[in-house]
Amino acid sequence: MTVSTPTPDAIRACLTGIAVPGGGNLISADRVRALTVAEGRVRFVIEAAGPSEAQALNPVVEAAEAALRALPGVRSVQIAVTAEAAPKQPPDLTIGRHPEGGPKQRRIPGVKRILAVGSGKGGVGKSTVSANLAVAMARQGWKVGLLDADIYGPSQSMMMGVTRAPASPDGKTIIPLQAHGICFMSIGNMLPEGQAVIWRGPMLMGALQQLLMQVRWGDLDVLIVDMPPGTGDVHLTLCTHFDVTGALVVSTPQDMALIDAQKALTAFRELKTEVIGLIENMSTYICPNCGHEEHLFGHGGVAREAAKMGLPVLAEIPLTMDVRIGGDSGTPVALTDGPVAEIYGRLAARLIAAAERAGVPA
């Protein structure tokens, strides 16, 4: 049985149950703008009374999103927050402009460390590792940010379970989204659903600079950057223009993946970025019914490559149904207390201990 898309009136009726600061609800307070409903996709803007209130509206956005998702026929919800008070200069939040000149090796205000997570090829689970590592480090008390720098194939909005657009109280800076104890940003949250990014290199590099410098990251112990697969403009921009603390390289044990992982390792070293170690993902598969262990992608390849390069294997992460379900549902497996979460917990503890031993440059 097909469920029809709710009408705009039905959406407004639902929003009358969402209270706003100062009294009333989203509809009675006349806060909803640009409401569109098409094929189950609901999009609108919440207008704030000013920049300070825009920041206080996060719980309102979350409540509205939850209420709308519960309506039959609603497939997705995208809510943006804007402030009534316009800045003196026109806002310039267009993502994808050409890069701006500036000093090399810049540091992001408030961010103590930048950790790049890369891979030689796609499909090895780099984004899954980035999301779960961020959550695991946050569970151990660190203030963690996660930046989805895979501009052409962003996935962290799904991994984190937040699809709404971020707020911009002043039309210049961007407030990062919050989920599972971390703050994160993905270009996937700033573009219409399904829109392809077709940019040349300079626009790509400009977008990365904006996501690093225009986002109000606040005080972070670490900003984890989920890099695109392979090597290219994003790697060049991040490692030559920003003070990157170190990099992790993710690979499966498969020979083809290792060939490309070697190129990622070489690229980071040529860009004068320290490679902290390798992570073997999809290391093994254990049948949940009989307990039989199978090395679907081979065995020992990452360890051999790490030994050649004089690098440690920081973790061996198995392929499990829980990892796939967690990624698709927006609840990373590192939030649980299962065996895979324990592996991520040990990886996070190892990286935190090493970072604290090394200290942070003034």
N, C-alpha and C positions, 0 to 999 in steps of 0.2 A: 504494500500500500504506500503510495507516494504522499508525503506530507507537503502541503503548499507553503510557500514563503509567507511569513506574517506581513501584514500591511503596515505602512508607516504609523497608522493610528494605533495598531496593536503594540508597536514598539514604544510609542509615546505613553500608552497606558501602563506598560511595564515600568517605564522610567519614573512614573509618578510615585513609585514606591522607594525611590532612592533619595534619601535626604541629603541636603547640602549644608555647608557651614553657614550660619546666620539664620537658619530657618527655612522651611519649605522644602520642596523637592526639585529635581532637575527641570521638570516641566513648569511647575508653578512659579519657580524663580527665573524662568525664561533663560536657561543656560544652554539649551541644545540648539546647535546651528548645523546647517548643511547635512541634514539627515537623508541618507539614501538607503534603499533596501532593494537588492537585486539578487535573484537566484540564491537566496539564503544568506547573502553577505550583507551585514549591517555596518554602516559607517556613519560617523557623525563627529562633530566637534563640541566639546564642552568649553564654554566661555567663562573664564575666571574674572573676578573683579579687579585683579591686579597681580603682579608677579609673585608676591608673597603667598597669595591664596592659591595660585596655580600649583605651587609645591605641596600645599596641604590637601590637594584634591586627589592624591593617589588612592586613598581608601575609597573615595567615591567612584573613581574609575574602575577599581577592582570589583566593587559591589555591582555596578552597572553591567560590567562584562559578565559576571557570574549569573546575574538575573536573566540577561538576554540569551546567554548560551543554553539556559534551561528551557527556553521557549521551543516548542516543536517547529521544525522547519528552519531554524537558525543554524547555519553551517560555520560561520566565522563572524567575529566582532572586531572592528577596528575603531578605536576612540583616540582622538587627539585633544590636547588641552592647549588653549591659547589664552593670553592675557589681554584684557581690554586696553591697558595702557600701552600705546605703541611707542617704540623707541624713536629717538630723534632722527636717526638715520634708518633708511629702509633695511629690513632684515635681510641677511644674506646666508640662508641655510641651504642653498642649492648644493646638493651633494654631487660631486663629480666635476668641479671646476679644475682649472689647471693649477699645479702646485705653486705655492708661494715661496719666494726666496727666504733664506734665513740661515742662522748659524747651524753648523753641523753638530751632531751629537747633543741635540736638545733634550732636556729633561721635562717630563710632564709634571706640572705643579701638583704636589701632594703624593705623587706616585714614587715609592721607594725603589721598586724593581720592575723591569719588563722581562717577561719570560715568553719567548716565541716557541710555538709548537708547530713543527713542520713535518712534511713527508715528501718523498720523492714522487709519489703518484697518488691519484685519487683512489678512494675505495678501501683504504687500509684502516679507517676508523679514527683519523686524526681529530675530527670535530667531536666525536664521542669521547675520546681521551681528554680533550681540552675541557669540555663541559664537566665531566666527572672529576677531573683533577681540581678544577675551580671549586666545586662543591666540597670535595674532601678537604681541601686546605681551609675553607671557611669553617667547616665543622671542627677544625682544630684550633680555631680562635683567630685566624688571620683575617684581615680585611682584604677582600679579593675582588678584582674587577675582571671581566671577560670581554674581550673585543673580538668580534667576528670579522676578520680581515679578508675572508674569502669572498671578495666583492661579487664575483660572477656566480658563485654557488652558495649563498649564505644559508646556514641551517640552524644557527643558535637560537633564533626566535622559537622554532619548534622544539629544540632540545630543552629550552628553559620553560616552555609552556606559556609564553607571553607573546601575543601577536599584535598588540596595539602599538600605535605610534608613540614615540617619546614626547615629553612636553618641552616647550621652549619659552620660559617666562618672559624673556626680554627680546626675543626674536633674533638673538645672536648666539647664545650658548644653548646647549642641549642637556637636559637632565637624564642621566642614564636610567634604564629600567631596572627593576628589582625583582629577583626571584631566588628562592632557596638560599637566602643568606648572602647573595652576591649581587653586585651591580653589573649590568651587561649592556652592550650595544651591538646591534647588527643592522646593516643596511637593509636587511629584509624587513625590518620594522618601519622603514622610512619610505618604502615603495609600495605601490598597489600590488595586491596579491597576484602572482603569476607574471609580473612584468619582468622582461629580460633586461639585463644590463649589457649594453653594447657600446663600450667605450674604448677609446684608444689609450695607450699607456699614460700620457700626461694627465688625463682625467682620472684615471685609476689612482695615480700617485697623489693627486690633489684630494681625492676622496679619503684616502688613508690619513693624510695630514689633518683633515677636518675632523675625522672620527677620533683622532688622538688628542687634538688641541682644542676643539670647540666643545667637547663633551666635558661637563663638570664632574670629573671623576672623584674629587674629594681626596681624603687621606687614605691611601691604599698601601698595604704591605707588598702587594704584587698585582700587576696587570698581566693577565695571561692573554696572549694574542694568538688566536686560531688562524694560522697562515693558509694561503691557498696551496693546493698541491703543486709540486714541481718547484721551479726556480724562475723568478721573473721580476717584474717591476715592483711589486709589493715588498719582496725581500730586499731589493736594492734600496728602496726608499726607507724602510724601517731600520735597516742595519747601518745605513750611512748617515741618516739624518737624526736618529734618536739613540739614546744611551741604553742599548739593549744589554741586560745583565747576562743572559745566556739563552741557549736554545735546546729543545728536546726534539729528537727525530723519531717518528713513529713508523713502524714497518710491520708487515706480516712476515712469517718465515719463508714465504714463497720466493723462489729465485728471481722471478721477474720484478717483484717489489723491492728486493734487495739491490738489484742493479740500479734502480732509480733512487733508493735511499742513499747509496754511495754518492750520487750526484748532489743530493741535498746536503750531505755532510761536507762535501767539498765546497759547495757554494757558501755555506755559513763560514767556513774557515777562510775562504778568500775574502769574505766581507768582514773579516777580523771580529767575528762573533763566536764566543766560546760555546762549544757543544758540550752540554753537561752530561749527556748520555743518551742511550737508545731505549725505546719502549717496544717490546714485542707484543703486538695486538693480535687477537684471534690465534693465540699460541696453541691452544688445544681445545678439543670438544669432548665433553663427557656426557654420554647419553643419560637423560634423566630417568629412563625406564630401567636400564640394565646396569648402568654404571661403567660401561665400556668407554675407555679413553681413545680418541682418534686424533691424530695430527693431520687435519685436513689440508693444511697448507705447507706441510713439511715440518721439519724439526731441527733446531739447533743453528739455523742459518743466521739469525740475528746475533747470537752469541759469538759465532765465528767472525762475523763482520766487525763486531765491537772489539774483539781481541786484536784484529788486524790494525784497527784505528787507535788502539790503546784507550778505549772508552768503556765505561760500565754499562751493563744492561740493568736499567733501573727497575723494570717490572716486566713480568710476563702475564698478560691478561687473557683469560680464556674467552672463547666464543660461547655465549649463553643466551637463552631466550629472554632472560630478565634484562640484559643490556639493550636488546632490540626494542622490547616493550617500553622500557624506561625512556629511550630516546624518542620514540613515536608519541608517547603520552605527555612529554614535558616534565617527567619526574626522573631525573638521572638515577641510575642504579646506586651511585655513591651515597644517596640519601638513606639507603636501607642498612640493615645490619647483616646482610648476606656475605658469602665468601668473596664475591667480586668487590663489594664495598670495602671489605677488609684489605684487599690488595691495593685499592686506591688509597686507603687510609695509610698504609705503610709507605706508599710512594710519596704521599703528601708529607708525612712525618720526616722522611729522609731528606726531601728537598728543603723543608723548613729548617731542619737542624743544620744542613750545610750552609744555607743562607745566613743563619744567625751566627754561625762560626765565622763566616767571611766578613760579616758586618756590612754596613751600608756607607758608601762614600759620602762625605759631607757636601 
